[in-house]
C-alpha cells in the first residue's frame, strides 16, 4: 500500500510540473493575437487596394471615352464640311467645360451646374451616361470635359474623372491635343 501511495505522489508531482502557468498562457495568447491583427490589417489593406485599382481602371476608361467622344465630334465636323471646332470651342472664352456621353452627338455646356450634370449613371447594359431625370442610381464617378482653345487650328482636351472611395477624393485627368489636320496639311 505504501508503494502505491508513493507512485501516486510521483505521478501527481509530474502532472503538476508539466502544466502551463497562467502567465505562459497569457503570453501565448498575446503573441497569437498580434499575429492575427497583422494578418487582418493586410487583408483590409488588400481589399482597399483592389477597390482603388478597380475604380482607377474605370476612371481611366471613362476619361478615354471622353476624349474619344470629342475626337468623334471633330471628325464629324470634317465629314460634314464645317469648321473642325464647331460645337467644341466656346465663343465667349478660351476654356469651355462640357459633359457628354455615348448617346450625344455634341457636348453640352456644364458651366451652369457642373456638379449635378457631370455625375454619371449606369444603365442595365453597364454603359455610363448623364441624365439627371433618370431613375438609375448615381455612380461614384463624375466626368467633366474641359476644352481649351489654343489657336484657330488646335485645342487641348482634358477629360477629368473624379470619384470618392473610402471617404477620399480621387481624380484622373487625361489630356490630349486635337488639330485641324486639313489646315496643317494644306499649308
Number of C-alpha atoms within 10 A of each C-alpha: 5 7 8 9 10 11 11 12 12 12 11 11 11 11 10 11 9 8 8 9 10 8 9 10 10 11 11 10 12 12 10 11 12 11 11 12 11 10 12 12 11 12 12 11 12 12 12 14 12 12 14 16 12 11 19 18 13 15 24 18 14 23 25 19 17 28 21 14 21 25 19 14 20 23 15 16 17 17 11 10 9 11 14 26 22 15 17 25 21 16 11 7 9 13 16 19 22 22 25 24 22 14 10 13 14 20 18 16 18 19 12 9 9 16 12 13 21 24 23 26 21 16 13 7 6 8 11 19 23 22 17 14 6 12 9 14 10 17 14 13 20 25 30 23 28 22 24 20 20 15 10 13 16 19 20 16 25 21 27 22 27 21 19 15 12 8 7 7 9 15 16 20 17 19 16 13 14 18 18 17 12 11 12 10 7 6 5
